[in-house]
Amino acid sequence: MDFTRIIYLLLFIPLIAYVVWYVLRGRKQSPSMKVSTTLPFGKELKTYKNYLIHAPFVLRVLTLSMLILVLMRPVSTTRWSEESVEGIDIMLAMDVSTSMSAVDIQPNRIDVAKEVASQFVSGRTNDNIGLTLFAGESFTQCPLTIDYRSVLSLIDKSGIEYVLNGALKDGTAIGLGIANAVSRLKDSKAKSKVIILLTDGSNNSGEITPEDAAKIAKEYDIRIYTIGFRTDTEVVQTPYGLLNNSEFDEKTLKSIASVTGGEYFRSSSKSSLIDIYKEIDQLERTKLEIKHFGDQKEMFMIFALIAIVSLMLEIMLRNTILKKIP
């Protein structure tokens, strides 16, 4: 147990002085009477009141002592503890181009991708997780954080609306998506840094090629797991009309993963995407030694209760069996 306001310890000085005064005062006030002999008093009959005569004073000192301890604000003892946990830094890079609205994967590609990504985030602990969105351009939707509620909220708000409202131009800039995620991970001190990139197309926008972006990621020891998320249907339906589904560069996605030491996955359904995230979840488990600092708990209540009880006992004794008659 620790005391956060140790300055109030000085209040024990006047309390000790009060105890000394009481003892000295008691000696001076001892009654005396001259008698010819003490024989009649040899067998003095003592009652329980003789033993309780100083009880009110003791209770008062106890009350004051407890009040001082309350003022010192006692808290439960907190200590640093070390334990081995699993934690890495992860950036999710998600394609939000209009092709992600295709309904070949029900209800549509983007909604399934968001749902499974949210499940993945909810299953992680001790990890810093962030989110990058890309279409013809890229931006950071959420920087690295352990505030999973915020990550989940921002995943839910992500979608092709960024393209429709003009925040992003349409297209698929895989290189920019990787570069944006790398910029968030490059200064990380984590032993393991990972990008999980999901797309349904091939790179057709941006000033940085996927290959160059992968090389940059490798320089910063960042692994990239790539996911090709689409079916092999040649023409698919979107809310905005039919879409030619032939544009897909699987070779580049495999190369990106290979260069950085990651893996490439192909998914054409919600269930297979769930399995892919589970596999990545198992692959990316790095043991880290971290320190925890225990939460402080206020402990003043027990001292306050003792003070109340001792005060009530003093009042009861002074007004009952030890009551003084003027």
PADO-852077 format. One line per 8 residues: number of its first residue (from 0); their letters; for each residue x, y, z of C-alpha. Coordinates in Angstrom, 3 decimals, padded with zeros to 6 digits. Layout:
<pts>
NUM = A = X/Y/Z ~ ... .
</pts>
This chain:
<pts>
0 = MDFTRIIY = 000.000/000.000/000.000 ~ 001.249/003.474/-000.876 ~ 000.274/006.966/000.283 ~ 000.046/009.643/-002.397 ~ -000.090/012.644/000.003 ~ 002.745/011.867/002.359 ~ 002.899/015.493/003.551 ~ -000.055/014.815/005.859 .
8 = LLLFIPLI = 002.206/012.468/007.845 ~ 003.328/015.626/009.676 ~ -000.069/015.731/011.389 ~ 001.089/012.847/013.567 ~ 003.462/015.293/015.314 ~ 000.694/017.237/017.112 ~ -001.116/013.942/017.715 ~ 001.925/012.527/019.487 .
16 = AYVVWYVL = 002.179/015.760/021.473 ~ -001.468/015.315/022.471 ~ -000.754/011.775/023.734 ~ 002.261/012.991/025.755 ~ 000.171/015.806/027.246 ~ -002.546/013.354/028.271 ~ -000.050/011.044/030.013 ~ 001.658/013.900/031.894 .
24 = RGRKQSPS = -001.660/015.447/032.810 ~ -002.869/012.140/034.188 ~ 000.083/011.829/036.512 ~ -000.395/015.342/037.933 ~ -004.075/014.810/038.557 ~ -003.698/011.634/040.634 ~ -005.969/012.063/043.751 ~ -004.362/011.978/047.225 .
32 = MKVSTTLP = -005.666/011.725/050.769 ~ -003.861/011.515/054.142 ~ -004.867/008.537/056.263 ~ -003.371/006.921/059.367 ~ -003.224/003.511/057.765 ~ -003.776/001.969/054.314 ~ -004.917/-001.375/055.615 ~ -008.628/-000.723/054.884 .
40 = FGKELKTY = -007.639/-000.121/051.237 ~ -005.448/-003.194/050.886 ~ -008.153/-005.152/049.147 ~ -009.424/-002.464/046.821 ~ -012.278/-003.747/044.702 ~ -011.748/-002.972/041.039 ~ -014.543/-003.047/038.471 ~ -014.450/-003.150/034.661 .
48 = KNYLIHAP = -014.747/000.656/034.718 ~ -011.216/000.867/036.105 ~ -009.928/-000.868/032.987 ~ -012.026/001.262/030.624 ~ -011.116/004.633/032.112 ~ -008.648/005.416/029.313 ~ -010.668/003.778/026.553 ~ -012.293/007.045/025.305 .
56 = FVLRVLTL = -008.872/008.668/024.916 ~ -007.469/005.644/023.068 ~ -010.490/005.655/020.756 ~ -010.077/009.382/020.101 ~ -006.398/008.913/019.203 ~ -007.396/006.027/016.928 ~ -010.038/008.203/015.237 ~ -007.584/011.028/014.629 .
64 = SMLILVLM = -004.943/008.591/013.350 ~ -007.382/007.075/010.854 ~ -008.437/010.530/009.658 ~ -004.802/011.444/009.042 ~ -004.350/008.235/007.032 ~ -007.439/009.132/004.998 ~ -005.923/012.549/004.244 ~ -002.733/010.800/003.114 .
72 = RPVSTTRW = -004.827/009.100/000.411 ~ -003.806/005.436/000.635 ~ -003.870/003.430/-002.596 ~ -003.274/-000.223/-003.305 ~ 000.328/-001.093/-003.971 ~ 001.055/-000.977/-007.684 ~ 004.038/-002.659/-009.226 ~ 005.608/-003.138/-012.628 .
80 = SEESVEGI = 005.184/-006.677/-013.864 ~ 006.726/-008.245/-016.902 ~ 005.032/-010.798/-019.093 ~ 005.456/-012.296/-022.514 ~ 002.738/-011.237/-024.943 ~ 002.144/-011.330/-028.668 ~ 002.160/-007.972/-030.412 ~ 003.008/-006.490/-033.808 .
88 = DIMLAMDV = 002.264/-003.402/-035.878 ~ -000.243/-003.988/-038.666 ~ -001.498/-001.696/-041.419 ~ -004.569/-002.826/-043.348 ~ -004.492/-001.525/-046.941 ~ -007.960/-001.817/-048.473 ~ -009.069/-001.186/-052.048 ~ -012.152/001.079/-052.147 .
96 = STSMSAVD = -012.395/001.599/-055.910 ~ -015.844/001.343/-057.507 ~ -015.130/-002.210/-058.682 ~ -015.278/-003.258/-055.004 ~ -019.044/-002.700/-055.191 ~ -019.386/-005.781/-057.447 ~ -021.961/-008.269/-056.197 ~ -020.254/-011.465/-057.383 .
104 = IQPNRIDV = -019.454/-011.923/-053.659 ~ -022.642/-011.310/-051.691 ~ -023.726/-008.784/-050.646 ~ -020.743/-007.087/-052.352 ~ -016.965/-007.203/-052.233 ~ -016.374/-004.131/-050.081 ~ -018.924/-005.019/-047.387 ~ -017.528/-008.541/-047.043 .
112 = AKEVASQF = -013.964/-007.203/-046.952 ~ -014.888/-004.735/-044.203 ~ -016.744/-007.346/-042.155 ~ -013.908/-009.871/-042.222 ~ -011.292/-007.183/-041.546 ~ -013.321/-006.103/-038.510 ~ -013.388/-009.677/-037.241 ~ -009.622/-009.831/-037.636 .
120 = VSGRTNDN = -009.112/-006.601/-035.680 ~ -011.456/-007.765/-032.910 ~ -009.439/-010.952/-032.509 ~ -006.079/-009.243/-032.041 ~ -004.598/-008.081/-028.727 ~ -001.569/-005.943/-027.882 ~ -001.168/-004.944/-031.542 ~ -001.021/-001.497/-033.080 .
128 = IGLTLFAG = -003.411/-001.527/-036.036 ~ -004.011/001.122/-038.682 ~ -005.971/001.461/-041.917 ~ -004.998/002.767/-045.356 ~ -007.563/003.188/-048.142 ~ -006.718/003.394/-051.798 ~ -008.398/003.681/-055.170 ~ -006.723/005.885/-057.802 .
136 = ESFTQCPL = -005.110/007.668/-054.843 ~ -004.428/006.699/-051.246 ~ -004.757/008.160/-047.752 ~ -004.552/007.024/-044.134 ~ -007.993/006.372/-042.719 ~ -006.607/005.460/-039.287 ~ -002.999/005.682/-038.011 ~ -001.514/002.907/-035.887 .
144 = TIDYRSVL = -003.375/002.611/-032.611 ~ -004.438/000.137/-029.955 ~ -007.832/001.830/-029.761 ~ -009.645/-000.964/-031.562 ~ -013.008/000.753/-031.195 ~ -011.749/003.597/-033.331 ~ -010.272/001.211/-035.887 ~ -013.531/-000.732/-036.138 .
152 = SLIDKSGI = -015.549/002.470/-036.452 ~ -013.330/003.759/-039.261 ~ -013.425/000.425/-041.072 ~ -017.206/000.593/-040.947 ~ -017.147/004.117/-042.425 ~ -014.818/003.101/-045.270 ~ -016.162/002.373/-048.735 ~ -016.474/003.443/-052.341 .
160 = EYVLNGAL = -018.224/006.600/-051.140 ~ -014.784/008.213/-050.982 ~ -014.601/007.809/-054.760 ~ -018.205/008.831/-055.368 ~ -017.899/012.063/-053.368 ~ -014.610/012.983/-054.996 ~ -012.297/012.437/-052.015 ~ -010.413/009.862/-054.086 .
168 = KDGTAIGL = -010.257/009.464/-057.826 ~ -011.274/006.085/-059.173 ~ -008.737/003.497/-060.190 ~ -006.413/001.049/-058.449 ~ -003.156/002.518/-057.155 ~ -001.673/-000.506/-055.380 ~ 001.769/001.119/-055.265 ~ 000.406/004.210/-053.537 .
176 = GIANAVSR = -001.564/002.058/-051.099 ~ 001.599/000.208/-050.110 ~ 003.654/003.410/-049.936 ~ 001.087/005.054/-047.669 ~ 001.061/002.058/-045.320 ~ 004.876/001.932/-045.309 ~ 005.015/005.607/-044.280 ~ 003.038/004.692/-041.160 .
184 = LKDSKAKS = 005.202/001.670/-040.311 ~ 008.721/002.777/-041.221 ~ 009.432/004.507/-037.897 ~ 007.860/001.746/-035.817 ~ 010.046/000.133/-033.146 ~ 008.070/-003.111/-033.263 ~ 009.964/-006.309/-033.975 ~ 007.373/-007.275/-036.572 .
192 = KVIILLTD = 005.755/-004.900/-039.096 ~ 003.075/-006.102/-041.491 ~ 000.858/-004.799/-044.287 ~ -002.251/-006.755/-045.284 ~ -003.272/-005.520/-048.719 ~ -006.624/-006.459/-050.244 ~ -007.560/-005.598/-053.817 ~ -009.724/-006.878/-056.657 .
200 = GSNNSGEI = -007.820/-005.355/-059.587 ~ -004.437/-004.495/-061.039 ~ -002.349/-001.367/-060.630 ~ -003.525/001.269/-063.144 ~ -002.960/004.538/-061.247 ~ -000.411/006.327/-059.128 ~ 003.159/007.521/-059.494 ~ 004.675/004.573/-057.592 .
208 = TPEDAAKI = 004.673/001.069/-059.037 ~ 003.788/-001.853/-056.769 ~ 007.255/-003.326/-057.349 ~ 009.022/-000.143/-056.213 ~ 006.725/000.169/-053.220 ~ 007.479/-003.449/-052.267 ~ 011.219/-002.753/-052.413 ~ 010.760/000.228/-050.080 .
216 = AKEYDIRI = 008.787/-001.968/-047.682 ~ 011.563/-004.549/-047.731 ~ 014.132/-001.885/-046.809 ~ 012.129/-001.162/-043.663 ~ 011.737/-004.891/-042.910 ~ 007.985/-004.784/-043.547 ~ 006.221/-007.941/-044.715 ~ 003.275/-007.645/-047.085 .
224 = YTIGFRTD = 000.459/-010.176/-047.303 ~ -001.533/-009.645/-050.498 ~ -005.098/-010.825/-051.049 ~ -006.751/-011.005/-054.455 ~ -010.452/-010.712/-053.662 ~ -012.742/-011.515/-056.618 ~ -014.344/-014.307/-058.592 ~ -013.363/-015.425/-062.099 .
232 = TEVVQTPY = -016.651/-014.270/-063.600 ~ -015.850/-012.274/-066.753 ~ -018.636/-009.701/-066.298 ~ -020.025/-008.768/-062.884 ~ -022.871/-006.568/-061.764 ~ -022.347/-003.356/-059.764 ~ -024.855/-000.693/-058.648 ~ -023.473/001.406/-061.486 .
240 = GLLNNSEF = -023.795/-001.126/-064.291 ~ -021.880/-004.095/-065.637 ~ -018.144/-004.368/-064.993 ~ -015.513/-006.112/-067.097 ~ -013.884/-008.369/-064.526 ~ -010.886/-009.392/-066.623 ~ -008.429/-006.796/-065.307 ~ -006.472/-008.556/-062.588 .
248 = DEKTLKSI = -002.685/-008.814/-062.108 ~ -002.172/-011.815/-059.865 ~ 001.494/-012.042/-060.823 ~ 002.271/-008.625/-059.332 ~ 000.492/-009.450/-056.083 ~ 002.541/-012.643/-055.782 ~ 005.731/-010.698/-056.482 ~ 004.941/-008.078/-053.830 .
256 = ASVTGGEY = 004.444/-010.797/-051.203 ~ 007.534/-012.722/-052.269 ~ 009.869/-009.700/-052.249 ~ 008.876/-008.729/-048.701 ~ 008.755/-012.220/-047.206 ~ 004.974/-012.326/-047.024 ~ 002.444/-014.531/-048.808 ~ -000.172/-014.172/-051.522 .
264 = FRSSSKSS = -003.732/-015.427/-051.068 ~ -006.639/-015.703/-053.450 ~ -010.207/-015.438/-052.189 ~ -013.521/-015.625/-054.011 ~ -015.902/-015.913/-051.061 ~ -016.500/-014.685/-047.558 ~ -015.615/-018.036/-046.000 ~ -012.293/-018.267/-047.840 .
272 = LIDIYKEI = -011.437/-014.688/-046.869 ~ -012.128/-015.540/-043.219 ~ -009.776/-018.527/-043.518 ~ -007.081/-016.310/-045.043 ~ -007.242/-013.808/-042.196 ~ -007.115/-016.687/-039.715 ~ -003.979/-018.002/-041.410 ~ -002.361/-014.570/-041.340 .
280 = DQLERTKL = -003.405/-014.260/-037.706 ~ -001.497/-017.448/-036.894 ~ 001.527/-016.494/-038.971 ~ 001.875/-013.118/-037.313 ~ 002.315/-013.930/-033.647 ~ 005.496/-012.399/-032.275 ~ 006.527/-012.813/-028.661 ~ 007.294/-009.493/-026.982 .
288 = EIKHFGDQ = 008.319/-008.726/-023.428 ~ 006.180/-005.899/-022.120 ~ 005.691/-004.246/-018.754 ~ 002.346/-003.654/-017.119 ~ 001.669/-001.109/-014.423 ~ -001.199/-002.125/-012.179 ~ -004.213/000.105/-011.719 ~ -004.353/002.084/-008.494 .
296 = KEMFMIFA = -007.281/001.478/-006.172 ~ -008.332/003.948/-003.496 ~ -008.028/002.372/-000.034 ~ -009.171/005.269/002.171 ~ -012.591/003.778/002.824 ~ -011.407/001.161/005.323 ~ -009.601/003.825/007.376 ~ -012.644/006.077/007.218 .
304 = LIAIVSLM = -014.856/003.249/008.502 ~ -012.478/002.551/011.387 ~ -012.523/006.257/012.266 ~ -016.333/006.339/012.280 ~ -016.613/003.188/014.411 ~ -014.022/004.378/016.969 ~ -015.690/007.804/017.187 ~ -019.088/006.205/017.802 .
312 = LEIMLRNT = -017.622/003.930/020.491 ~ -016.024/006.896/022.254 ~ -019.295/008.820/022.236 ~ -021.176/005.775/023.511 ~ -018.726/005.131/026.362 ~ -018.646/008.777/027.448 ~ -022.428/008.954/027.567 ~ -023.143/005.588/029.217 .
320 = ILKKIP = -020.911/003.601/031.587 ~ -018.160/006.245/031.756 ~ -020.451/009.236/031.976 ~ -019.121/011.885/034.379 ~ -021.392/013.551/036.877 ~ -020.531/017.234/037.382 .
</pts>
